[in-house]
Amino acid sequence: MKRWSNSTRDISRLFWALTTCALLVMGASPAWSHPAPFSFVDVRLDGNTIELSVVVHTWDVGYELDIDPPDRVLEPGVLAPHASRFVDLIRERLRVEADGVAVSFDSWSDAEVMAERQSVRFSGRGEATGSIGVVTVAAHLFPYDPNHQTFINVYEDGALSAQAILDDTDTGYEYFVGTVQGRFAVVSRFVPTGIHHILIGPDHLLFLVGLLLLGGTLRQLALVVTGFTLAHSVTLTLAVLGVFSPPARVVEAVIALSIVYVGVDNLMARGGRDVRVWIAVAFGFIHGFGFANVLREMGLPREALGWSLFSFNVGVEIGQLAVVIAVASALTALRTRSHVAAERVVWVGSAVVIAAGAFWFVERVFFPGGIT
C-alpha cells in the first residue's frame, strides 16, 4: 500500500508538472508559435486593369521584416517605415501574367492594418498591354515555411469567378477570362492538346488503324470514324463532369482488349459481315474514359469547362482525321496496285494489332508499374 501511495503521488506530481508546462506554453507570446500559415490574394479583373489585394498574417510580416514580437506590426507607426520593403518582397514572389506577358504592379497603396484578422493588406494595381484572355498567377510568398498556403480569389466584373489554393508544390494557377479573348485562349490551348494526345497515344491510334485495315468505301470509313467520335465524346463529357468515371486501371485494360478484339475481328471477317461501326461505337465509349483521365491530370479550368471540353474534342478529331486520311489513302493505293499485297498487309497488320493489344493488356493488369 505504501509503494502504491508513493507511485500515486509521483504520478500526481508528473501530471501537474505537465499541466503547468502546457499552460505556460499556451500563455506564451505569439512569437513562440506560428499561427495557421495562410495568405490571401484577390485578383480583380476590369478590362485590361488588374487589381491585387494581398492579405498577410502579422507573423509572416514580422518574420520577413525582423519585427519582434510580430504583433507590433499592428501598432501605429511600426509598419510604415518598412512597408515598401515588404511590397518589394511581394513583387518578387508574386507574379501575374496576362496572356503570357508579365504585368507590372507599380502602383501600391499604403499598407492597411487589419487588427481583427491579425493581418495586413497590401493593394496594388497594374495594366495589361491589351484585352486579357488568360491570367496566370504564380505565388511562393513565404518559401521559409513549406506548410504555407496562398488562397487565390479571382473576381471578374465584380463577381467571384474562381478560387484556387497554392502551396509549396503547386505554385501556379491559370484563369481563363469569360470574354471572346478568353474563349480564344481556351481554344488555342486545348485544340493542340487534343491533337497532341491522339498522335502520341499509341493505343488509340492502333485501335483506329485496326478499324481501317479492311478498307471499304468512303461512306463506310466515315461511319466508323463518326461512330468512334460520338461514342468517346459522350463518355469523355460524363467522366469530366463527374457523372460517371470507372477506375483508370480498368479503363486502360479494356482499351487494350478492344485493340485485340479489332485485330481478331479483322481476321474473322474476311469477305463476310462488317460490324466495324458497332465495334467503333462500343469501344469508343471506353476510349472516352481514357481521354478523360488525361484531361483530369491536366486540371481543366472550371470557369471554361464547356469550351475546354469542346476544344479538346476538336483537337482529337483533327488528329484522328489526319491519321485516317493518311492510312486509308495508303491502303487504297496499295489495293489499286496489288490486291495480294493488300491482303498480306491486312493479315500482318491484324497480327501486330493483336500482339500489341495483348502486350498492353498483360502489362496493365499484371504489371501496372510497367515491365522492366
C-alpha positions in Angstrom: 0.0 0.0 0.0 2.8 2.4 0.8 4.5 1.7 -2.5 1.2 2.3 -4.3 0.7 5.6 -2.4 4.2 6.8 -3.5 3.5 5.9 -7.1 0.2 7.7 -7.0 1.9 10.9 -5.6 4.6 10.6 -8.3 2.0 10.3 -11.0 0.1 13.3 -9.5 3.3 15.4 -9.4 4.1 14.5 -13.0 0.5 15.3 -14.1 0.6 18.8 -12.5 4.1 19.5 -13.9 3.0 18.7 -17.4 -0.2 20.7 -17.0 1.8 23.7 -15.8 4.2 23.4 -18.7 1.2 23.3 -21.1 -0.4 26.4 -19.6 2.9 28.2 -19.8 3.3 27.4 -23.5 -0.3 28.3 -24.2 0.1 31.6 -22.4 3.4 32.4 -24.1 3.9 35.2 -26.5 2.5 34.5 -30.1 6.1 34.9 -31.3 6.8 31.4 -29.9 4.3 29.7 -32.2 3.4 30.1 -35.9 -0.4 30.6 -36.4 -2.2 28.9 -39.3 0.1 29.6 -42.3 -2.3 31.2 -44.8 -2.3 34.3 -47.0 -4.9 35.6 -49.4 -4.6 37.1 -52.8 -7.6 38.7 -54.5 -7.2 39.3 -58.3 -9.8 41.7 -59.7 -10.2 42.0 -63.4 -11.7 45.1 -65.1 -10.9 45.4 -68.8 -7.2 45.4 -69.1 -6.7 46.6 -65.5 -5.7 44.1 -62.8 -6.0 45.0 -59.1 -4.3 42.9 -56.4 -5.1 42.6 -52.8 -2.7 40.6 -50.7 -3.6 39.8 -47.1 -0.8 38.5 -44.9 -0.7 37.5 -41.3 1.3 39.6 -38.9 3.5 36.7 -38.0 4.8 36.4 -41.6 5.2 40.2 -41.9 7.1 40.3 -38.7 9.3 37.5 -39.7 10.2 39.0 -43.0 10.8 42.5 -41.5 12.5 41.3 -38.3 9.8 42.8 -36.1 9.6 41.0 -32.8 7.1 40.3 -31.4 5.1 40.2 -34.6 2.0 41.8 -33.0 3.9 45.1 -33.0 3.1 45.2 -36.8 -0.4 46.3 -35.7 0.8 49.2 -33.7 0.6 52.7 -35.3 3.8 53.8 -36.9 5.7 50.4 -36.7 4.9 49.0 -40.1 5.0 52.2 -42.2 8.8 52.6 -42.4 9.2 49.1 -43.6 6.1 48.7 -45.8 7.9 49.4 -49.1 10.4 46.7 -48.4 7.6 44.2 -47.9 5.9 45.4 -51.1 9.2 44.6 -52.9 9.1 41.2 -51.5 5.6 40.6 -52.8 6.5 41.8 -56.2 9.4 39.4 -56.2 7.5 36.4 -55.1 4.1 37.0 -56.7 4.0 37.0 -60.5 0.9 37.8 -62.5 0.8 37.3 -66.3 -1.8 38.3 -68.8 -1.7 36.2 -72.0 1.9 35.2 -71.1 3.2 38.7 -70.6 4.2 39.7 -67.0 2.0 42.5 -65.6 4.0 45.2 -63.7 2.4 46.4 -60.5 4.0 49.8 -59.9 1.1 51.4 -58.1 0.7 50.3 -54.4 -1.5 51.9 -51.8 -0.4 52.3 -48.1 -0.5 49.1 -46.1 -3.8 48.6 -44.3 -3.7 47.1 -40.8 -6.5 44.6 -40.2 -6.3 44.2 -36.4 -9.4 42.0 -36.3 -7.8 39.4 -38.6 -4.3 39.9 -37.2 -3.3 40.7 -40.7 -2.1 43.4 -43.1 -3.4 44.2 -46.5 -1.2 45.4 -49.4 -3.0 46.6 -52.5 -1.5 47.1 -56.0 -2.7 48.0 -59.5 -1.4 47.0 -62.9 -2.3 47.3 -66.6 -2.1 44.6 -69.2 -1.0 45.5 -72.7 -4.4 44.7 -74.2 -7.6 42.8 -73.7 -7.0 39.8 -71.4 -7.7 36.2 -72.4 -5.9 34.2 -69.7 -4.4 35.3 -66.4 -1.7 33.3 -64.7 -0.9 33.7 -61.0 2.3 32.2 -59.6 2.9 32.7 -55.9 5.5 31.4 -53.5 5.2 34.1 -50.9 6.9 32.5 -47.9 9.4 29.8 -49.0 10.8 29.5 -45.5 7.5 27.8 -44.5 6.7 24.7 -46.5 3.3 24.5 -45.0 2.2 28.0 -46.1 -0.8 28.1 -48.4 -2.0 31.0 -50.5 -5.7 31.3 -51.3 -6.4 32.8 -54.7 -9.7 34.5 -55.4 -10.4 35.8 -58.9 -13.1 38.4 -59.5 -14.4 39.3 -62.9 -16.8 42.3 -63.3 -17.0 42.5 -59.5 -18.2 38.9 -59.0 -16.2 36.0 -57.6 -15.4 33.7 -60.6 -12.8 31.2 -59.4 -10.8 30.1 -56.4 -7.6 28.1 -56.0 -5.1 27.2 -53.4 -1.3 27.4 -54.0 1.3 25.7 -51.8 4.9 24.7 -51.7 4.5 22.1 -54.5 1.7 23.8 -56.6 2.7 27.4 -57.1 0.7 28.4 -60.2 -2.9 28.9 -61.2 -4.4 29.8 -64.6 -7.7 31.6 -65.1 -9.4 31.9 -68.5 -11.4 35.2 -68.7 -15.1 34.9 -69.7 -14.6 37.1 -72.8 -14.1 36.5 -76.5 -10.3 36.7 -75.8 -10.7 34.2 -73.0 -12.6 31.7 -75.2 -10.0 32.1 -77.9 -7.3 31.4 -75.3 -9.1 28.2 -74.3 -9.4 27.0 -77.9 -5.8 27.9 -78.6 -4.7 25.8 -75.6 -6.9 22.7 -75.9 -7.2 22.1 -79.6 -3.4 21.5 -79.9 -3.6 19.5 -76.7 -6.2 17.2 -78.2 -4.2 16.8 -81.4 -1.0 16.0 -79.4 -2.8 13.5 -77.2 -4.2 11.4 -80.1 -0.9 11.5 -82.0 1.2 10.3 -79.0 -1.4 7.8 -77.8 -0.3 4.5 -79.5 -3.2 2.5 -78.1 -5.9 4.9 -79.5 -4.0 5.1 -82.8 -3.6 1.4 -83.1 -7.3 0.9 -82.5 -8.1 3.3 -85.3 -5.6 1.7 -87.7 -7.1 -1.7 -86.9 -10.5 -0.5 -87.9 -9.2 0.9 -91.2 -7.2 -2.2 -92.3 -10.1 -3.8 -94.1 -10.6 -0.7 -96.1 -14.0 0.0 -97.6 -15.9 2.8 -99.3 -15.6 6.4 -98.1 -19.1 6.1 -96.6 -18.1 3.0 -94.6 -14.9 4.6 -93.2 -16.8 7.8 -92.4 -19.4 5.9 -90.4 -16.6 4.0 -88.5 -14.8 7.2 -87.5 -18.0 9.1 -86.8 -19.2 6.3 -84.5 -16.0 6.3 -82.6 -16.1 10.1 -82.3 -19.6 10.3 -81.0 -19.1 7.5 -78.5 -15.9 8.7 -76.9 -17.3 12.3 -76.8 -20.2 11.1 -74.7 -18.1 9.3 -72.1 -15.4 11.9 -72.1 -18.0 14.5 -71.1 -19.7 12.3 -68.5 -16.3 11.5 -66.8 -15.0 15.1 -66.8 -18.3 16.3 -65.3 -18.1 13.7 -62.6 -21.3 11.9 -63.6 -19.6 8.5 -64.1 -16.0 7.6 -64.1 -14.7 4.0 -63.8 -11.3 3.3 -62.4 -8.4 4.2 -64.7 -6.7 0.9 -64.4 -9.9 -0.9 -65.6 -10.3 1.5 -68.4 -6.8 1.1 -69.7 -7.0 -2.7 -69.5 -10.3 -2.7 -71.5 -8.8 -0.4 -74.1 -6.0 -2.9 -74.6 -8.7 -5.7 -75.0 -10.5 -3.5 -77.6 -7.4 -3.5 -79.7 -7.1 -7.2 -79.5 -10.7 -7.6 -80.5 -10.3 -5.4 -83.5 -7.4 -7.4 -84.8 -9.3 -10.7 -84.2 -12.4 -9.4 -85.9 -10.3 -8.4 -89.0 -9.1 -12.0 -89.4 -12.6 -13.5 -88.9 -14.4 -11.0 -91.2 -12.7 -12.0 -94.4 -15.3 -11.5 -97.1 -18.1 -11.6 -94.5 -20.0 -9.2 -92.3 -18.6 -5.8 -91.5 -19.5 -4.7 -88.0 -16.7 -2.2 -87.5 -19.1 0.6 -87.0 -20.6 -1.1 -83.9 -17.1 -2.0 -82.7 -16.1 1.6 -83.0 -19.2 2.8 -81.1 -18.9 0.1 -78.3 -15.3 0.6 -77.6 -15.4 4.3 -78.3 -17.3 4.6 -75.0 -14.3 3.0 -73.3 -11.7 5.1 -75.1 -13.6 8.3 -74.0 -12.9 7.4 -70.3 -9.2 7.1 -71.3 -9.3 10.6 -72.8 -11.0 11.9 -69.6 -8.1 10.5 -67.5 -5.7 12.7 -69.4 -7.9 15.8 -69.1 -8.2 15.3 -65.3 -4.5 15.2 -64.9 -4.2 18.5 -66.8 -6.7 20.2 -64.5 -9.4 21.6 -66.7 -10.4 25.2 -65.9 -13.8 25.0 -64.2 -14.8 28.5 -65.4 -14.3 27.4 -69.0 -15.2 23.7 -68.8 -17.5 23.6 -71.8 -15.1 25.4 -74.1 -12.1 23.3 -72.9 -14.0 20.1 -73.4 -15.2 21.2 -76.9 -11.7 22.3 -77.9 -10.0 19.1 -76.7 -12.5 17.0 -78.6 -12.0 19.1 -81.8 -8.2 18.6 -81.4 -8.7 14.8 -81.0 -10.9 14.7 -84.1 -8.4 16.7 -86.2 -5.6 14.3 -85.1 -7.9 11.3 -85.9 -8.8 12.7 -89.3 -5.1 13.2 -90.2 -4.4 9.6 -89.3 -7.5 8.2 -91.1 -6.6 10.2 -94.3 -3.0 9.0 -94.3 -3.7 5.3 -93.5 -6.8 5.0 -95.7 -5.0 6.7 -98.7 -2.0 4.4 -98.3 -4.1 1.2 -98.1 -6.3 2.3 -101.1 -3.2 3.0 -103.2 -1.8 -0.4 -102.2 -5.0 -2.2 -103.2 -5.0 -0.5 -106.5 -1.5 -1.7 -107.3 -1.6 -5.2 -105.8 -4.6 -6.9 -104.2 -2.4 -9.8 -102.9 0.0 -7.3 -101.2 -3.0 -5.6 -99.6 -4.3 -8.9 -98.3 -1.0 -9.6 -96.7 -1.0 -6.2 -95.1 -4.3 -7.0 -93.5 -3.1 -10.3 -92.1 0.2 -8.9 -90.9 -1.3 -5.7 -89.6 -4.0 -7.5 -87.7 -1.4 -9.8 -86.1 0.6 -6.8 -85.0 -2.6 -5.2 -83.6 -3.4 -8.4 -81.6 0.1 -8.7 -80.3 0.3 -5.1 -79.2 -3.1 -5.2 -77.6 -2.3 -8.4 -75.7 1.1 -7.0 -74.5 -0.6 -3.8 -73.2 -3.3 -5.9 -71.5 -0.8 -8.1 -69.7 1.2 -5.0 -68.7 -1.7 -3.0 -67.5 -3.3 -5.8 -65.5 -0.3 -7.6 -64.0 2.5 -5.0 -64.2 0.8 -1.6 -63.7 4.1 0.0 -62.9 5.5 -1.1 -66.3 7.5 -4.1 -67.4 11.2 -3.6 -66.7 
